[in-house]
Amino acid sequence: MRSVVTEYTDICIFCGAPSECEHHLLFGTSARELAEQDGIKVPCCNKCHNLANKAVDRVHGNPMAEKLSKMLGQAIWEVNYGDREAFRRRYGKSYL
């Protein structure tokens, strides 16, 4: 996995368990593909990603966690690739 967010790609960024999947910080139909290209993703375990019984314990299904993921994704993108206007042109909107 290529990530510009963390070099520790073998552990879940949320709980520290071994990583089993990737969470794209910017997601949705077209944003996920761009985030893949840009490395705007983090390692996570399946439970923290989308399998925990309670929605609050997983990223997907928790509206606040999803909003924070997008905000972090944009902030990381701006540090690595360009300014806010460039982000808007690439992803179609700003989360910050």
Secondary structure by P-SEA (a helix, b strand, c coil): ccccccccccccccccccccccccccccaaaaaaaaaaccbbbbccccccccccccccccccaaaaaaaaaaaaaaaaaccccaaaaaaacccccc
